[in-house]
Amino acid sequence: MRSVIYSRIKGTGSYLPEKVLTNLDLEKMVDTTDQWITERTGIRQRHVAAENETTCDIAEKASRHAIAAAGLEPADIDLIIVATTTPDRIFPSTACLLQERLGIRGPAAFDVQAVCTGFVYALSIADKFIRTGSARNVLVVGAETLSRILDWSDRSTCVLFGDGAGAVVLEASEEMGIISSNLHADGRYKELLTVPHGISQGFDQLKESGGFIRMQGSEVFKVAVNTLGRLVDEALADNNLSQSDIDWLVPHQANIRIIQATAKKLKMPMDKVIVTVEKHGNTSAASVPLALDVAVRDGRIKRGETLLLEAFGGGFTWGSVLLKY
């Protein structure tokens, strides 16, 4: 009888660009203050990619850290999934560019676009590949250079976002790993958080405007808090678990107030929530794997513990992954 195959996180990695932009730096650029940014968002600094540094560049560094942590070589990877909303090119995919950088030939490689929920989407997809026997070692990456699509004169958005990458290697295992995932989207909210121009719509405006992020912050906050609360209930109910069964919450690092509201819903003290938003701001698809890698490497997250990863992003998209680390 064939044993049950699970997908389990074998190694984690992350990377932040060298350039740091603090709140004090932003005070000199737009009409804002360090106090306002910190109190409203929890962000103290963000990292900005160098002029010649691309999403693939930072994805590669995070990926190599994850592969090394897994005790593998790039040649052992048989599927690459990159979650990003800021690809190097329209095509080929950033996953294909990353594959070439890593010296891998042949296995499938593709991008996923779900903005801030991208890594959660990608992890769920990778889980399905492993459970069906289609892959054994999957590199799952969240990487962004959001600084490229920021209007640095718009104080409502430029204070929030940063660049970075996080990665995991997911392996086929007989040990329990990913328990369940829940993915959702609702396009009715498309105008609340968007880059309003693209390739088949408004390409001329994209070139003229720089294709900047536009956000209705207060509305996004309200929907995010309510949606993430329901998402927590859903993940627990699907697995007949209670809040006390979760050892760590690893949330999307967008805003400290959203993180706190989600933790309250889970009845989880903040010392059991992984928070890194103050160090890098909202890095979209990179933020969940960044936070995960930090907590794994500093020893907070240990093998056998139960984690709930969750995110909410433009689309709107939202989702969670419940897993045994």
LOPA-528892 format. One line per field, with one value per residue (C-alpha): y, z, x. Coordinates in Angstrom, 1 decimal. Each point is the difference from the previous one (the first is absolute). Layout:
# LOPA-528892
Y: (Y_...)
Z: (Z_...)
X: (X_...)
This chain:
# LOPA-528892
Y: (0.0_3.4_2.2_3.5_2.7_3.3_3.2_1.3_3.0_-1.1_3.3_3.7_3.1_3.7_3.1_3.8_2.5_1.9_3.5_1.0_2.8_1.1_2.0_2.9_-0.2_0.1_3.1_1.8_-1.2_0.3_1.7_-2.7_-0.7_-3.0_0.1_-0.1_-2.9_-2.0_0.5_-0.7_-2.8_-1.4_0.6_1.6_-0.7_-1.7_-1.4_1.3_-2.0_1.6_1.6_-3.1_-2.5_-2.0_-2.2_-3.0_1.2_0.0_-3.1_-1.9_1.0_-1.1_-3.2_-1.0_0.6_-2.3_-2.7_0.0_-0.2_-3.0_-1.7_-0.3_1.2_2.0_-3.2_-1.6_2.5_-1.4_2.9_3.8_2.3_3.7_2.3_3.5_3.1_1.7_-2.4_0.8_-0.3_-0.4_-3.3_-2.3_-0.6_0.9_-3.7_-0.8_2.7_-1.4_-3.5_1.1_1.8_-3.2_-2.1_-2.2_-1.3_-1.8_0.1_2.2_3.6_2.6_3.2_0.6_3.4_0.5_3.1_-0.2_-3.5_-1.3_-2.1_-1.6_-0.8_-1.4_-2.1_-1.5_-0.8_-1.6_-2.2_-1.3_-0.9_-1.9_-1.8_-1.3_-1.2_2.5_1.5_-0.8_3.1_3.3_3.5_2.5_3.6_3.4_2.9_3.6_3.3_2.1_3.1_0.0_0.6_2.5_3.7_1.5_3.2_-1.9_-0.2_-2.4_-2.8_0.7_-0.4_-3.5_-2.1_-1.4_-2.6_-3.5_-3.7_-3.1_-3.7_-3.5_-3.4_-2.3_-3.7_-3.2_-1.7_-2.7_2.4_2.4_3.4_2.2_-0.9_2.1_3.2_2.4_2.4_2.7_3.1_2.6_2.3_2.4_1.8_0.5_3.8_0.1_-1.2_0.1_1.0_1.3_-0.5_-3.0_-1.6_-0.5_2.9_3.5_-0.9_3.6_1.3_-2.6_1.4_3.6_-0.6_-2.5_-2.5_1.0_-1.7_1.6_-0.9_1.1_-0.8_0.2_-2.1_-2.6_-0.1_-0.7_-2.8_-1.6_-0.1_-1.5_-2.5_-1.2_-0.6_-2.3_-1.7_-1.0_-1.5_-1.9_-1.5_-1.2_-1.3_-2.0_-1.9_-0.2_2.1_2.7_3.2_-1.7_-2.6_2.7_0.5_2.9_2.4_1.1_2.8_2.2_3.0_2.9_2.0_-0.6_0.9_-2.7_-2.5_0.8_-0.2_-3.5_-1.2_1.3_-2.0_-3.1_0.8_-0.2_2.1_2.2_-1.9_-3.0_2.1_0.5_3.7_1.4_2.8_2.7_-1.1_-0.2_1.3_-1.7_-2.1_-1.5_-3.7_0.0_0.9_-3.4_-2.0_2.8_-0.1_-3.8_-0.1_2.5_-2.0_-3.3_1.3_1.7_-3.2_1.1_-2.4_-3.6_-3.3_-1.5_3.3_1.0_3.2_2.0_2.1_2.5_3.0_2.5_2.0_1.8_-1.6_-0.4_-3.3_-1.7_-3.4_-2.2_-3.0_-2.1_-2.2_-2.0_1.4)
Z: (0.0_-1.0_3.0_0.3_-1.4_1.7_-1.0_2.7_0.3_-0.2_-0.1_0.1_-1.2_-0.5_-1.3_0.5_-2.3_1.6_-0.3_3.0_-0.1_3.5_1.1_0.7_-3.6_-1.2_2.1_-2.4_-3.0_0.7_2.6_2.7_3.3_1.6_2.8_-2.3_-2.1_3.0_1.9_-2.9_-1.7_2.3_-2.8_0.9_-3.2_-3.3_-2.4_-3.6_-2.9_-1.6_-3.4_-1.8_2.4_-1.3_1.5_-1.4_1.7_3.4_-0.6_-0.9_3.3_2.1_-2.0_0.5_3.7_0.1_-2.1_2.2_3.1_-1.4_-0.5_-3.8_-3.2_-2.7_-2.2_2.6_-0.7_-2.3_0.0_0.4_0.9_0.4_1.5_-1.1_-1.2_-1.2_-2.5_-1.8_-3.4_-1.4_-1.2_0.5_3.6_2.9_0.9_-3.3_0.5_3.5_-1.4_-2.4_2.8_2.1_-2.8_-0.1_-3.3_-0.8_3.0_-0.2_1.1_0.2_1.7_2.2_0.2_3.1_1.3_3.8_0.2_-2.8_2.2_1.8_-3.5_-1.2_3.1_-0.4_-3.7_0.9_2.6_-2.7_-2.3_2.7_1.3_-3.5_-0.5_-2.7_1.9_3.0_0.7_-0.8_0.3_1.0_-0.1_0.8_-1.4_-0.7_-1.1_0.9_0.1_-3.8_0.1_2.8_-0.4_2.4_0.2_1.2_3.8_0.3_-1.8_0.0_3.8_-0.1_-2.5_-0.4_-2.0_1.0_-0.6_2.0_-1.0_1.2_-1.3_0.3_0.0_-0.4_3.4_2.0_2.9_0.3_-1.5_-1.7_1.6_-2.1_-2.0_-0.7_-2.9_-1.0_-2.2_-0.7_-3.0_1.0_2.1_-2.8_0.2_3.7_-0.5_-3.5_-2.7_-2.4_-3.3_-1.7_-3.3_-1.6_1.8_0.2_-1.0_-1.1_3.4_1.6_-1.7_0.9_3.6_0.9_0.8_3.7_2.8_0.9_3.3_2.0_3.3_2.5_-2.2_-0.5_3.8_0.8_-2.6_1.0_3.7_-0.5_-2.7_1.9_3.1_-2.1_-1.5_3.4_0.9_-3.3_0.4_3.5_-0.7_-3.1_2.2_3.3_1.8_2.6_0.3_2.7_-2.5_-2.0_1.2_-2.3_-2.2_-3.0_-1.6_-3.0_1.2_-1.2_3.0_3.7_0.7_-2.5_1.6_3.5_-1.0_-1.5_3.1_2.1_-2.1_0.6_3.7_-0.4_2.0_-2.2_1.3_-2.0_-3.2_-2.3_-0.7_-2.2_-1.7_1.9_-1.8_-3.6_-0.4_-2.3_-2.5_-1.5_-1.0_1.8_3.4_1.3_-1.0_1.3_3.4_0.0_-0.8_2.7_2.7_-1.1_0.0_3.4_1.5_0.9_-2.4_0.7_-1.7_0.8_0.7_-1.7_-2.1_-1.6_-2.9_-1.3_-2.4_-1.7_-3.1_-3.1_-2.0_2.7_0.6_3.4_1.2_2.7_0.4_3.1_0.5_2.3_-0.2)
X: (0.0_1.4_0.9_-1.5_2.2_0.1_1.9_2.2_2.2_3.6_1.9_-0.7_1.9_-0.4_1.8_-0.4_1.8_2.8_-1.5_-2.1_-2.5_-1.1_-3.0_2.3_1.2_-3.6_-0.6_2.3_-1.8_-3.7_-2.3_0.1_1.7_1.7_-2.5_-3.0_1.3_1.1_-3.3_-2.3_1.9_2.8_2.5_3.4_2.0_-0.2_2.6_0.3_1.6_3.0_-0.5_1.4_-1.5_-3.0_-2.7_1.9_3.2_-1.5_-2.1_3.3_1.6_-3.0_-0.2_3.6_-0.4_-3.1_1.6_3.1_-2.2_-1.7_3.3_-0.6_1.6_-1.8_0.0_-2.3_-2.8_-2.7_-2.5_0.4_-2.9_0.6_-2.7_0.5_-1.9_3.3_1.6_3.2_-1.7_-3.5_1.4_1.7_-1.1_2.2_-0.1_1.6_2.7_0.6_0.3_2.7_1.9_-0.1_1.3_-3.1_-1.3_-3.2_-2.4_-3.1_0.3_-2.7_-1.1_-3.1_-1.6_-2.2_1.8_0.4_-1.6_2.3_2.2_-2.9_-1.5_3.3_0.6_-3.5_0.7_3.4_-1.8_-2.3_2.9_1.7_-3.1_-0.8_3.5_0.9_2.9_2.2_2.0_-1.7_1.6_-2.7_1.0_-1.7_2.0_-0.7_1.5_-3.0_2.2_-0.2_-3.8_-0.1_-0.8_2.6_-2.1_-3.1_0.3_-3.0_2.0_3.7_0.3_-1.5_1.9_3.5_2.0_1.0_-0.2_-0.7_0.1_-0.7_0.9_-3.1_0.9_-2.1_-0.1_-1.8_0.0_-2.9_0.7_-2.6_-3.4_-2.3_-0.3_-2.8_0.2_-2.5_-0.5_-2.6_0.6_-2.8_2.6_2.5_0.1_0.9_3.5_1.4_2.4_-2.6_1.8_1.5_0.8_-3.4_-1.5_1.5_3.6_0.6_-1.2_2.3_3.0_-1.0_-1.0_2.7_-2.7_-0.2_-1.9_-3.3_-1.7_-3.1_1.6_-2.9_-2.2_2.7_0.6_-3.7_-0.4_3.4_-0.8_-3.5_1.2_3.0_-2.2_-2.2_3.0_1.3_-3.4_-0.1_3.5_-0.8_-3.4_1.2_2.4_-2.0_2.5_-0.2_2.1_2.1_1.2_1.9_3.6_0.9_-1.9_2.1_-1.9_0.5_2.1_-2.1_-1.0_0.4_-3.7_-1.2_2.4_-1.2_-3.7_0.6_1.8_-2.8_-2.5_2.2_0.2_3.8_2.4_2.3_3.1_-1.3_-0.4_3.0_0.4_2.7_-1.9_2.0_3.2_-1.2_-3.5_-2.5_2.0_-3.2_0.6_3.3_-1.2_-1.3_3.1_2.2_-1.6_0.0_3.8_0.8_-1.9_1.4_3.6_-0.3_-1.3_-3.5_-1.7_0.9_-0.6_-3.4_-1.7_-3.3_0.1_-2.7_1.2_-2.5_-0.1_-2.2_0.7_-1.2_-2.7_-1.1_1.7_0.3_1.1_1.6_2.1_0.0_3.0_2.2_3.6)
